[in-house]
């Protein structure tokens, strides 16, 4: 069989395969759009917090600098405050886990 004859006999299946591939690509595009929308919806609160932090960037830098200077002048008080923050965080985490078990 010549090449031209085999192309004609496989023409319909080739067109069907092409249509299937195009449909698969369209479905993948739709899936990507849906996943992107879910991602935007899920990360909206985090993005809002980041924008709020960027809005007050100067104040954050000023507060961080003040804490750094205070910590350099009195390191023992900085260590004490850090220990209290860690203990408070651990207590909050434990309370959250206990509340989840109760509900």
Secondary structure, 3 states (H helix, E strand, C coil): CCHHHHHHHCHHHHHHHHHHHHHHHHHHHHHHHHHHHHHHHHCHHHHHHHHHHHHCHHHHHHHHHHHHHHHHHCHHHHHHHHHHHHHHHHHHHHHHHHHHHHC
